[in-house]
Amino acid sequence: MAEEKVPVVSAVGLTKVFRDFWNRPKAKAVNDIDFEIHDGEVIGLLGPNGSGKSTTVKMILGLLYPTGGTLSVLGRSPRTVEIKREIGYLPEESYLYKYLTAEETLDFFGSLFNLSKAERKRRIDQLLEMVGMTHARRRRVGEFSKGMARRIGLAQAMINDPAFLILDEPTSGLDPLGCKEVKDLIMTLKKRGKTVLVTSHLLSDVEDICDRVIILYGGKIRATGTLNELLTVTDANRIVTPALSPEVTRRLMELLRENLQGEQFSIDHPRRTLEEFFLEVIDRAKAESVETAGVVSGGKIADYLSADDRTGAVIESLIAETRPAPKAPEKTEAPKPDAAALAAAEEKRLEELTAEPEKAPVRDEKAEQDEAKRKELEEANEKLKDLL
């Protein structure tokens, strides 16, 4: 009998109560919820503001401790340090060091996972190409727009090739092109067997990528299931056909009126989404080689994310260790200044150093004392004359 797989996330009776200074219950953010997330799923965690989404995510990350119930991540407590190596997290706001460049930022996060220098370099190159930021790799993050910083934040969430990826509003601040690339990336990660938890208010994005959704309200789960189960309208039908001639359309209308017996129905033309139309316009502009100073389309998915190439990484690190150090660039001598000009400059400098500074007038204290004694003697002589 095959061993049953442990869920990536398992919550039973999960509860979180925030208390005030006097330990009195202030708000029950999460109220006795049960759910599981299985390996290889893309799950959407939905709900209005204040419904408990962020609190649930923080408990999964081990940043908050549950008030009640049980919670396990990858079969262990979410506070276990070892499992954090298998988790990638993109917060709602990208908190990055603004004085580091894009390349330095990814190198810093890669070093936190003890990746070798050669492996960090390889992954950084692939991630920057994937998010369309290769041209800005040496610019400071503080100079980036929100969308550009978001792309770097997405890259840092995947620097460790996580088994479980948590994306909080992943398309926030991105243009439609970036949104499509993020959705394509999530679908690629799903094919690799990665597990992805997405929280978003953009329901159309969730509908495009998620297998199941969990809808929270007031800290409780109000609905959960696959999109087909939740969205299929079973008491109505839609028929999509190629364009019909007026005669065929007339006959079809008559047939529907006879069979529906007065019930309302409508016939219209299929319609593209605004996103599909926008992407078509951008693709046409690219085909015409229109230049842009903004973010360009991302490249292919990073190799280490799209395929299991750990063997290649080991070989690369071994090659890097045996590779000879690069030669220092040859120094070129600066042109020598004119001899006469150099001599004149040295003579002027010597005069400045040897010139005697102007002396400030010195106060003669001895002369002042003699003058005071002379005045005292004169006064004494005057007094003696008066007495005589």
Contacts in CASP RR format, 6 or more apart in sequence:
PFRMAT RR
TARGET T0000
AUTHOR 0000-0000-0000
METHOD contacts of the structure
MODEL  1
MAEEKVPVVSAVGLTKVFRDFWNRPKAKAVNDIDFEIHDGEVIGLLGPNG
SGKSTTVKMILGLLYPTGGTLSVLGRSPRTVEIKREIGYLPEESYLYKYL
TAEETLDFFGSLFNLSKAERKRRIDQLLEMVGMTHARRRRVGEFSKGMAR
RIGLAQAMINDPAFLILDEPTSGLDPLGCKEVKDLIMTLKKRGKTVLVTS
HLLSDVEDICDRVIILYGGKIRATGTLNELLTVTDANRIVTPALSPEVTR
RLMELLRENLQGEQFSIDHPRRTLEEFFLEVIDRAKAESVETAGVVSGGK
IADYLSADDRTGAVIESLIAETRPAPKAPEKTEAPKPDAAALAAAEEKRL
EELTAEPEKAPVRDEKAEQDEAKRKELEEANEKLKDLL
5 38 0 8 1.000
5 39 0 8 1.000
6 72 0 8 1.000
6 74 0 8 1.000
6 75 0 8 1.000
7 36 0 8 1.000
7 37 0 8 1.000
7 38 0 8 1.000
7 39 0 8 1.000
7 72 0 8 1.000
7 75 0 8 1.000
8 37 0 8 1.000
8 38 0 8 1.000
8 39 0 8 1.000
8 40 0 8 1.000
8 41 0 8 1.000
8 73 0 8 1.000
8 74 0 8 1.000
8 163 0 8 1.000
8 164 0 8 1.000
8 195 0 8 1.000
9 35 0 8 1.000
9 36 0 8 1.000
9 37 0 8 1.000
9 60 0 8 1.000
9 71 0 8 1.000
9 72 0 8 1.000
9 73 0 8 1.000
9 164 0 8 1.000
9 197 0 8 1.000
10 36 0 8 1.000
10 37 0 8 1.000
10 70 0 8 1.000
10 71 0 8 1.000
10 72 0 8 1.000
10 75 0 8 1.000
11 33 0 8 1.000
11 34 0 8 1.000
11 35 0 8 1.000
11 36 0 8 1.000
11 56 0 8 1.000
11 69 0 8 1.000
11 70 0 8 1.000
11 71 0 8 1.000
12 34 0 8 1.000
12 69 0 8 1.000
12 70 0 8 1.000
12 71 0 8 1.000
13 32 0 8 1.000
13 33 0 8 1.000
13 34 0 8 1.000
13 68 0 8 1.000
13 69 0 8 1.000
13 70 0 8 1.000
14 30 0 8 1.000
14 32 0 8 1.000
14 33 0 8 1.000
14 34 0 8 1.000
14 56 0 8 1.000
14 59 0 8 1.000
14 66 0 8 1.000
14 68 0 8 1.000
14 69 0 8 1.000
14 70 0 8 1.000
14 71 0 8 1.000
15 28 0 8 1.000
15 30 0 8 1.000
15 31 0 8 1.000
15 32 0 8 1.000
15 33 0 8 1.000
15 66 0 8 1.000
15 67 0 8 1.000
15 68 0 8 1.000
15 69 0 8 1.000
16 28 0 8 1.000
16 29 0 8 1.000
16 30 0 8 1.000
16 55 0 8 1.000
16 56 0 8 1.000
16 59 0 8 1.000
16 64 0 8 1.000
16 66 0 8 1.000
16 67 0 8 1.000
16 68 0 8 1.000
17 25 0 8 1.000
17 26 0 8 1.000
17 27 0 8 1.000
17 28 0 8 1.000
17 29 0 8 1.000
17 67 0 8 1.000
18 25 0 8 1.000
18 26 0 8 1.000
18 27 0 8 1.000
18 28 0 8 1.000
18 29 0 8 1.000
19 25 0 8 1.000
19 26 0 8 1.000
20 26 0 8 1.000
28 219 0 8 1.000
29 50 0 8 1.000
29 52 0 8 1.000
29 55 0 8 1.000
29 219 0 8 1.000
30 52 0 8 1.000
30 55 0 8 1.000
30 56 0 8 1.000
30 59 0 8 1.000
30 66 0 8 1.000
30 219 0 8 1.000
31 218 0 8 1.000
31 219 0 8 1.000
31 220 0 8 1.000
32 69 0 8 1.000
32 220 0 8 1.000
33 56 0 8 1.000
33 216 0 8 1.000
33 219 0 8 1.000
33 220 0 8 1.000
33 221 0 8 1.000
34 221 0 8 1.000
35 214 0 8 1.000
35 221 0 8 1.000
35 224 0 8 1.000
37 43 0 8 1.000
37 195 0 8 1.000
37 197 0 8 1.000
38 195 0 8 1.000
39 193 0 8 1.000
39 195 0 8 1.000
40 190 0 8 1.000
40 193 0 8 1.000
40 194 0 8 1.000
40 195 0 8 1.000
40 196 0 8 1.000
41 190 0 8 1.000
41 195 0 8 1.000
41 196 0 8 1.000
41 211 0 8 1.000
41 212 0 8 1.000
42 186 0 8 1.000
42 187 0 8 1.000
42 190 0 8 1.000
42 195 0 8 1.000
42 196 0 8 1.000
42 198 0 8 1.000
42 209 0 8 1.000
42 210 0 8 1.000
42 211 0 8 1.000
43 195 0 8 1.000
43 196 0 8 1.000
43 197 0 8 1.000
43 198 0 8 1.000
43 210 0 8 1.000
43 211 0 8 1.000
43 212 0 8 1.000
43 213 0 8 1.000
43 214 0 8 1.000
44 197 0 8 1.000
44 198 0 8 1.000
44 199 0 8 1.000
44 200 0 8 1.000
44 206 0 8 1.000
44 210 0 8 1.000
44 212 0 8 1.000
44 213 0 8 1.000
44 214 0 8 1.000
45 53 0 8 1.000
45 56 0 8 1.000
45 57 0 8 1.000
45 197 0 8 1.000
45 198 0 8 1.000
45 199 0 8 1.000
45 213 0 8 1.000
45 214 0 8 1.000
45 216 0 8 1.000
46 53 0 8 1.000
46 199 0 8 1.000
46 200 0 8 1.000
46 203 0 8 1.000
46 206 0 8 1.000
46 213 0 8 1.000
46 214 0 8 1.000
46 215 0 8 1.000
46 216 0 8 1.000
47 53 0 8 1.000
47 201 0 8 1.000
47 215 0 8 1.000
47 216 0 8 1.000
47 217 0 8 1.000
48 217 0 8 1.000
50 218 0 8 1.000
51 216 0 8 1.000
51 217 0 8 1.000
51 218 0 8 1.000
51 219 0 8 1.000
52 216 0 8 1.000
52 218 0 8 1.000
52 219 0 8 1.000
53 199 0 8 1.000
53 216 0 8 1.000
54 92 0 8 1.000
54 168 0 8 1.000
54 199 0 8 1.000
55 64 0 8 1.000
56 216 0 8 1.000
57 166 0 8 1.000
57 168 0 8 1.000
57 197 0 8 1.000
57 199 0 8 1.000
58 64 0 8 1.000
59 65 0 8 1.000
59 66 0 8 1.000
59 71 0 8 1.000
59 78 0 8 1.000
60 71 0 8 1.000
60 73 0 8 1.000
60 78 0 8 1.000
60 166 0 8 1.000
60 197 0 8 1.000
61 78 0 8 1.000
61 87 0 8 1.000
61 89 0 8 1.000
61 166 0 8 1.000
62 78 0 8 1.000
62 79 0 8 1.000
65 79 0 8 1.000
71 77 0 8 1.000
71 78 0 8 1.000
72 78 0 8 1.000
73 83 0 8 1.000
73 87 0 8 1.000
73 164 0 8 1.000
74 83 0 8 1.000
74 86 0 8 1.000
74 163 0 8 1.000
74 164 0 8 1.000
75 83 0 8 1.000
76 82 0 8 1.000
76 83 0 8 1.000
85 113 0 8 1.000
85 160 0 8 1.000
86 162 0 8 1.000
86 163 0 8 1.000
86 164 0 8 1.000
87 162 0 8 1.000
87 163 0 8 1.000
87 164 0 8 1.000
87 165 0 8 1.000
87 166 0 8 1.000
88 157 0 8 1.000
88 158 0 8 1.000
88 160 0 8 1.000
88 162 0 8 1.000
88 164 0 8 1.000
88 165 0 8 1.000
88 166 0 8 1.000
89 157 0 8 1.000
89 165 0 8 1.000
89 166 0 8 1.000
89 168 0 8 1.000
90 153 0 8 1.000
90 154 0 8 1.000
90 156 0 8 1.000
90 157 0 8 1.000
90 165 0 8 1.000
90 166 0 8 1.000
90 167 0 8 1.000
90 168 0 8 1.000
90 170 0 8 1.000
91 168 0 8 1.000
92 168 0 8 1.000
92 169 0 8 1.000
92 172 0 8 1.000
94 146 0 8 1.000
94 149 0 8 1.000
94 150 0 8 1.000
94 152 0 8 1.000
94 153 0 8 1.000
96 105 0 8 1.000
96 141 0 8 1.000
96 142 0 8 1.000
96 149 0 8 1.000
96 152 0 8 1.000
96 153 0 8 1.000
96 156 0 8 1.000
97 105 0 8 1.000
97 108 0 8 1.000
97 141 0 8 1.000
98 140 0 8 1.000
98 141 0 8 1.000
98 142 0 8 1.000
99 140 0 8 1.000
99 141 0 8 1.000
99 142 0 8 1.000
100 108 0 8 1.000
100 140 0 8 1.000
100 141 0 8 1.000
101 137 0 8 1.000
101 138 0 8 1.000
101 139 0 8 1.000
101 140 0 8 1.000
101 141 0 8 1.000
102 128 0 8 1.000
102 133 0 8 1.000
102 136 0 8 1.000
102 137 0 8 1.000
102 138 0 8 1.000
102 139 0 8 1.000
102 141 0 8 1.000
102 144 0 8 1.000
102 152 0 8 1.000
103 124 0 8 1.000
103 128 0 8 1.000
103 137 0 8 1.000
103 138 0 8 1.000
105 141 0 8 1.000
105 152 0 8 1.000
105 156 0 8 1.000
106 120 0 8 1.000
106 123 0 8 1.000
106 124 0 8 1.000
106 127 0 8 1.000
106 128 0 8 1.000
106 152 0 8 1.000
106 155 0 8 1.000
106 156 0 8 1.000
106 159 0 8 1.000
107 120 0 8 1.000
107 124 0 8 1.000
109 156 0 8 1.000
109 159 0 8 1.000
109 160 0 8 1.000
110 120 0 8 1.000
110 123 0 8 1.000
110 159 0 8 1.000
110 160 0 8 1.000
111 120 0 8 1.000
113 159 0 8 1.000
113 160 0 8 1.000
115 123 0 8 1.000
115 159 0 8 1.000
115 160 0 8 1.000
116 317 0 8 1.000
116 320 0 8 1.000
117 320 0 8 1.000
118 316 0 8 1.000
118 317 0 8 1.000
118 319 0 8 1.000
118 320 0 8 1.000
119 313 0 8 1.000
119 316 0 8 1.000
119 317 0 8 1.000
120 159 0 8 1.000
122 304 0 8 1.000
122 313 0 8 1.000
122 316 0 8 1.000
123 159 0 8 1.000
123 161 0 8 1.000
123 302 0 8 1.000
123 304 0 8 1.000
124 137 0 8 1.000
124 159 0 8 1.000
125 134 0 8 1.000
126 302 0 8 1.000
126 303 0 8 1.000
126 304 0 8 1.000
126 305 0 8 1.000
127 155 0 8 1.000
127 158 0 8 1.000
127 159 0 8 1.000
127 302 0 8 1.000
128 134 0 8 1.000
128 137 0 8 1.000
128 155 0 8 1.000
129 298 0 8 1.000
129 299 0 8 1.000
129 300 0 8 1.000
129 302 0 8 1.000
130 155 0 8 1.000
130 185 0 8 1.000
130 298 0 8 1.000
130 299 0 8 1.000
130 300 0 8 1.000
130 301 0 8 1.000
130 302 0 8 1.000
130 305 0 8 1.000
131 151 0 8 1.000
131 152 0 8 1.000
131 154 0 8 1.000
131 155 0 8 1.000
131 181 0 8 1.000
131 298 0 8 1.000
132 151 0 8 1.000
132 295 0 8 1.000
132 296 0 8 1.000
132 297 0 8 1.000
132 298 0 8 1.000
132 299 0 8 1.000
133 148 0 8 1.000
133 151 0 8 1.000
133 152 0 8 1.000
133 155 0 8 1.000
133 295 0 8 1.000
135 296 0 8 1.000
136 144 0 8 1.000
136 148 0 8 1.000
141 149 0 8 1.000
141 152 0 8 1.000
142 149 0 8 1.000
144 152 0 8 1.000
146 173 0 8 1.000
147 173 0 8 1.000
147 174 0 8 1.000
147 175 0 8 1.000
147 295 0 8 1.000
148 295 0 8 1.000
150 172 0 8 1.000
150 173 0 8 1.000
150 174 0 8 1.000
151 174 0 8 1.000
151 178 0 8 1.000
151 295 0 8 1.000
154 167 0 8 1.000
154 170 0 8 1.000
154 182 0 8 1.000
154 185 0 8 1.000
157 165 0 8 1.000
157 167 0 8 1.000
158 165 0 8 1.000
158 302 0 8 1.000
158 305 0 8 1.000
161 304 0 8 1.000
161 305 0 8 1.000
162 194 0 8 1.000
163 194 0 8 1.000
163 195 0 8 1.000
164 194 0 8 1.000
164 195 0 8 1.000
164 196 0 8 1.000
164 197 0 8 1.000
165 189 0 8 1.000
165 194 0 8 1.000
165 195 0 8 1.000
165 196 0 8 1.000
165 197 0 8 1.000
166 196 0 8 1.000
166 197 0 8 1.000
167 186 0 8 1.000
167 196 0 8 1.000
167 197 0 8 1.000
167 198 0 8 1.000
167 199 0 8 1.000
168 199 0 8 1.000
169 199 0 8 1.000
169 200 0 8 1.000
169 201 0 8 1.000
170 182 0 8 1.000
170 186 0 8 1.000
170 198 0 8 1.000
170 200 0 8 1.000
171 178 0 8 1.000
171 179 0 8 1.000
171 182 0 8 1.000
171 183 0 8 1.000
171 200 0 8 1.000
171 202 0 8 1.000
171 205 0 8 1.000
174 182 0 8 1.000
175 295 0 8 1.000
176 275 0 8 1.000
176 278 0 8 1.000
176 279 0 8 1.000
176 282 0 8 1.000
177 279 0 8 1.000
177 282 0 8 1.000
177 295 0 8 1.000
177 297 0 8 1.000
178 295 0 8 1.000
178 298 0 8 1.000
179 205 0 8 1.000
179 275 0 8 1.000
180 275 0 8 1.000
180 279 0 8 1.000
181 297 0 8 1.000
181 298 0 8 1.000
183 205 0 8 1.000
183 208 0 8 1.000
183 209 0 8 1.000
184 301 0 8 1.000
185 301 0 8 1.000
185 305 0 8 1.000
186 196 0 8 1.000
186 198 0 8 1.000
186 209 0 8 1.000
187 209 0 8 1.000
188 301 0 8 1.000
188 305 0 8 1.000
188 306 0 8 1.000
189 196 0 8 1.000
189 305 0 8 1.000
190 196 0 8 1.000
190 209 0 8 1.000
192 305 0 8 1.000
192 306 0 8 1.000
192 307 0 8 1.000
192 308 0 8 1.000
198 205 0 8 1.000
198 206 0 8 1.000
198 209 0 8 1.000
198 210 0 8 1.000
200 206 0 8 1.000
204 273 0 8 1.000
204 275 0 8 1.000
206 213 0 8 1.000
207 227 0 8 1.000
207 231 0 8 1.000
210 227 0 8 1.000
211 226 0 8 1.000
211 227 0 8 1.000
212 224 0 8 1.000
212 225 0 8 1.000
212 226 0 8 1.000
212 227 0 8 1.000
213 223 0 8 1.000
213 224 0 8 1.000
213 225 0 8 1.000
213 227 0 8 1.000
213 230 0 8 1.000
214 221 0 8 1.000
214 223 0 8 1.000
214 224 0 8 1.000
214 225 0 8 1.000
215 221 0 8 1.000
215 222 0 8 1.000
215 223 0 8 1.000
215 224 0 8 1.000
216 222 0 8 1.000
223 230 0 8 1.000
240 270 0 8 1.000
244 252 0 8 1.000
249 267 0 8 1.000
252 267 0 8 1.000
253 267 0 8 1.000
256 265 0 8 1.000
286 297 0 8 1.000
300 306 0 8 1.000
303 309 0 8 1.000
304 313 0 8 1.000
END
